[in-house]
C-alpha cells in the first residue's frame, strides 16, 4: 500500500492489484457481490515494468494491473484488514506455543542464512494446516497476532474441547462456525477437497499432497482461484500468476487470507525489532570477503555478471532444475 493509495481512501477510492485479463465489469461485479457495496467507477492501468539487472536493461510487462475502485457512499472497505485494537491481546493458547529462535544458525551454530539475528523474542504458534478434525464443528474464539507470519491467526475450539489455530480468512468473525469435511458448505473458513469446491471460488491453504497439510497460498492477502477441473486434477491460478495442476483429492480452505493493517517504517531500528540485520554490498568488501570486492575507489565488480559470495550466478540466473518432477504439473510459470 503506497502513500497515494492511502490518500485515496479519504475519497472512498481503494487500490488493488488484479489479473491483467480482468475487465472493469468483472472487477465491479466482484466488489459489489463480495463486499456488498455500490461501485460507481473502476479505473485500471498497467504499472511500469521493472528493469532486469542482468546484461542490457530490458523491461518486463507485469502480470497484473492496478485497479482503483470508487464507492458510491462512505463505507469502510478495509474491514477485512485487522488493526491492533481488533486483536486478542492476552497470552496465546499455551498447548500450541513453544519458544523459537530465528538467528540464522543450524544445529551446529554455523550461519546458514545471513542477515538474521536479534529482534524481539518470539514464541512459535502451531498452526493447523492439515485441518484433520473432520466432521467436527469448531467455533472461532479469538483472533490473534502471530509474529511468525504476515497473516493473523484464529483460535478455534471444537466440540470435544480441543483448541487449534488456523489462518484467519477475510470475513471470519469471533463466534462464527467452521467445518472440515467432504460435505462442508462453501462458507468462509471451511475446508474441503478441491473436487467439491465450485469453479471460480477463492481458496487458500491449498495442499500439494492429500492429507499432508496446506503448503500453498498462506501469506497475508493471498488467494488462489480454481479455474478448471479435468480428470484427477484441477487447475489453480496462484497469487504469483503461476497456473498449475493440483490433485482434486487435495484439500483447500474457502476464502482469502486476511490482510494486516499497513504499517509504515520510520527508522532502521524497526527492522532490527523484526530480527533483520544490516545487509552489506559485496562491492564495498575486500576481495577475501566477496568476489565483487577489492579495487581502488569505487571500482566495478570486475565480472561480466554478478555472483553470490560463494561464486554462484546471481540476479537473474534460473536456479530451478530443468528436470524437476513437478514441471509436468505447471501449465504456465509465474514469469510467463
Residue pairs with C-beta under 8 A, 6 or more apart in sequence:
1 15
1 262
2 15
4 15
5 14
5 15
6 262
8 14
8 15
8 68
9 78
11 70
12 70
12 71
12 72
12 73
12 74
12 75
13 68
13 69
13 70
13 71
14 68
14 69
14 71
14 77
14 78
15 66
15 67
15 68
15 69
16 66
16 67
16 69
17 64
17 65
17 66
17 67
18 27
18 44
18 64
18 65
18 66
18 67
19 63
19 64
19 65
19 237
20 46
20 62
20 63
20 64
20 65
22 65
22 67
24 42
24 44
24 67
27 42
27 44
27 67
27 69
28 39
28 42
28 69
31 37
31 39
31 69
31 77
32 38
32 39
35 77
37 71
37 72
37 75
37 77
38 71
38 72
38 73
39 69
39 70
39 71
39 72
40 70
40 71
40 72
41 69
41 70
42 67
42 68
42 69
42 70
43 67
43 68
43 70
44 65
44 66
44 67
44 68
45 65
45 66
46 61
46 62
46 65
46 66
47 62
47 65
47 66
48 59
49 59
49 60
49 61
49 62
50 59
50 60
50 62
51 57
51 58
51 59
52 58
52 59
52 60
52 316
53 306
53 315
53 316
54 305
54 306
54 315
54 316
54 317
55 305
63 241
63 334
64 241
69 77
71 77
80 170
80 171
80 256
80 258
80 259
81 258
81 259
81 260
81 261
81 262
82 143
82 152
82 168
82 258
82 259
82 260
82 261
83 261
84 145
84 261
86 143
87 143
87 144
87 145
87 152
88 142
88 143
88 144
88 155
92 123
92 125
92 144
93 125
93 155
93 163
93 165
95 163
96 125
96 126
96 163
96 164
96 165
97 123
97 124
97 125
97 126
98 123
98 124
98 126
99 121
99 122
99 123
99 124
100 122
100 123
100 124
100 148
102 116
102 117
102 119
102 122
102 275
103 116
103 117
103 118
104 111
104 112
104 113
104 114
104 115
104 116
104 117
105 111
105 112
106 112
114 277
114 279
115 276
115 277
115 278
115 279
116 275
116 276
116 277
117 275
117 277
118 272
118 275
118 277
119 272
119 273
119 274
119 275
119 276
120 147
120 273
120 274
120 275
122 147
122 148
122 275
123 147
124 148
125 144
125 146
125 148
125 153
125 165
126 164
126 165
127 146
127 149
127 153
127 165
127 166
127 167
128 156
128 164
128 165
128 166
129 205
129 213
129 214
129 215
129 218
130 211
130 212
130 213
130 214
131 166
131 180
131 191
131 205
131 213
131 214
131 251
131 253
132 180
132 211
133 158
133 162
133 164
133 180
134 180
134 181
134 182
135 179
135 180
135 181
136 158
136 159
136 160
136 179
136 180
137 158
137 159
137 177
137 178
137 179
138 156
138 157
138 158
138 159
138 164
138 177
138 178
138 179
139 156
139 157
139 158
139 175
139 176
139 177
139 178
140 154
140 155
140 156
140 172
140 173
140 174
140 175
140 176
140 177
140 178
140 189
141 154
141 155
141 156
141 157
141 163
141 174
142 154
142 155
142 174
143 152
143 153
143 154
143 155
143 168
143 172
143 174
144 152
144 153
144 154
144 155
144 165
145 152
145 153
146 152
146 153
146 165
149 218
149 219
149 220
150 219
150 220
150 221
150 260
151 167
151 168
151 218
151 219
151 220
151 221
151 257
151 258
151 259
151 260
152 167
152 168
152 220
152 258
152 260
153 165
153 166
153 167
153 168
154 165
154 166
154 167
154 168
154 172
154 189
155 163
155 164
155 165
156 163
156 164
156 165
156 166
156 178
157 163
158 164
166 178
166 189
166 253
167 204
167 205
167 218
167 253
167 257
167 258
168 257
168 258
169 188
169 189
169 204
169 253
169 254
169 255
169 256
169 257
169 258
170 188
170 255
170 256
170 257
170 258
170 259
171 188
171 255
172 178
172 188
172 189
172 255
172 258
176 188
176 189
178 187
178 189
178 190
178 191
179 185
179 187
179 190
179 191
180 190
180 191
180 192
180 251
181 190
181 191
181 192
182 192
182 193
182 196
183 192
183 196
184 190
184 191
184 192
184 196
186 192
186 197
186 198
186 201
186 254
187 254
188 254
188 255
189 253
189 254
189 255
190 253
190 254
191 205
191 251
191 252
191 253
191 254
192 251
192 252
192 254
193 248
193 249
193 250
193 251
193 252
194 203
194 206
194 226
194 229
194 234
194 246
194 247
194 248
194 249
194 250
194 251
194 252
195 229
195 234
195 248
195 249
197 203
197 226
197 252
197 254
198 226
199 226
199 227
199 228
199 229
200 225
200 226
200 227
201 225
201 226
201 254
202 223
202 224
202 225
202 254
202 255
202 256
203 217
203 223
203 224
203 225
203 226
203 236
203 252
203 253
203 254
203 255
204 214
204 217
204 218
204 222
204 223
204 224
204 252
204 253
204 255
204 256
204 257
205 214
205 216
205 217
205 218
205 252
205 253
205 257
206 214
206 215
206 216
206 217
206 224
206 236
206 246
206 250
206 251
206 252
207 213
207 214
207 215
207 216
207 246
207 250
207 251
207 252
208 215
208 216
208 246
208 250
209 247
209 250
210 247
210 249
210 250
210 251
211 251
214 251
214 252
214 253
216 224
216 236
216 238
216 246
217 223
217 224
217 238
217 239
217 257
218 257
219 239
219 257
220 257
220 258
220 259
220 260
221 256
221 257
221 258
221 259
222 239
222 256
222 257
223 239
223 255
223 256
223 257
224 236
224 237
224 238
224 239
224 252
225 236
225 237
226 234
226 235
226 236
227 235
227 236
227 237
227 243
228 234
228 235
229 235
229 248
232 247
232 248
232 249
233 245
233 246
233 247
233 248
233 329
234 245
234 246
234 247
234 248
235 243
235 244
235 245
235 246
235 331
236 243
236 244
236 245
236 246
237 243
238 244
238 334
240 334
241 332
241 334
241 336
242 330
242 332
242 333
242 334
243 330
243 331
243 332
244 329
244 330
244 331
245 329
245 330
245 331
246 329
265 271
268 278
281 292
282 289
282 290
282 291
282 292
282 293
282 301
282 309
283 290
283 292
283 293
283 299
283 300
283 301
284 293
285 292
285 293
286 293
286 294
287 293
287 294
289 309
290 309
291 301
291 303
291 307
291 309
291 311
292 301
292 302
292 303
292 306
292 307
294 302
295 302
305 313
305 314
305 315
305 317
306 313
306 314
306 315
307 313
307 314
308 314
